[in-house]
Amino acid sequence: MLGKLRALRRRHPAWIDALLVSPLVFYCLLSAPEFANGSYMGGGRAIGLWGVLGLSVVLVGPLFWRRRFPLHVMAFISAVSLLQWVTGLGALPANQAVLIAMFTVAASCALPWAICAGLIAEVGTAMVLQSWGELDLELFVSASVFVIAIWIGGIYVNMRRRFVANLVDRAERAEKERDQQALIATAAERARIARELHDVVAHNVSVIVVQADGAGFAIDSDPDQAKRAVEAISATGRQALAEMRRLVGVLRDDEAQSEEYAPQPGLGQLDDLVRQVRASGLPVDIRVDGTPDHLAEGLQLVIYRIVQEALTNTLKHGGPGVSATVQVVYGPRDVLLRIADDGRGAASATGEGGHGLIGMRERVSMYAGDVHAAPKPGGGFLVVARIPAGGPR
């Protein structure tokens, strides 16, 4: 309810301000006949009904612009009230506009201006009591408590508004920093993928060189062997070109301190990965359907890394007693991966610096595939990736 009221106030500030001032306007209208004959508390010159209404309009009217010009409205109403006191006119209900203007200054301006507005209201209170002939300490303290309560309310609104603005600013900065961290993580993941694919491309080029040397030696003595070597060069060259296309546009970290020269993992290492995870205390059931026919080494690396990342996340966030299942389906056109666990799922805490899902999407997108990772409705977490088997785009 309060949120809806704040939203309505932001959309229609002028109407809301008018609604807040309306009780004072109605009170001034209802009491105008009584004050028209000079029935002021403590005396005062009679100025007639139209005089009371006109003076009330002069005092209350500026309140409709108090949020745009709080200091100007406070100064104007205070000046009119001072002139009213100097000319011997008694206090009117409309003089309460000073308190509303003071509250607005305290709620929207800096502390020095708020203190000045509070002092003006206190001086005005003393002047009204003096005109009534009842300026004693007890009555002044009682009236001051009322004025100070309104002033403190304005100060609280000011502090609350600044606090909320600070929270909004921090949230916006945190969102920008999160986006920047995601970009940094993406760049780092691309650099890591580039280093991994370097070995794949280097392997293909090495095979081409070896086959070319063999074809050169056998072209005269064994033409059939040379022909097979040339066919192998053709197939390996196409695979290397596909890998090179995938490297276009990938930023690489030129300042890397170390390179990994060990052969990159593939489908043959999935069983070793599962055994390693089981040794870490996570029960894993793996099921493979179909046969991987002539999958590129880069695609095998993607499959391995996705399974590795999903099981690592299960170890980190699954909680006690969690188990996982890995399903790999080799179809005629694509490869389907399904890694599920029965851990905490959506209830698991998200650790800082966790960009594994970003890495999954980066790898899969280079093969024109898609990946879905989210908590399961019944509990646990599910990662599903579908990768075309035809090679990278």
Summary of the structure (lengths in Angstrom):
residues: 393
radius of gyration: 39.6
end to end distance: 52.6
largest distance: 131.5
contacts: 1149
relative contact order: 0.06
helix: 66%
strand: 9%
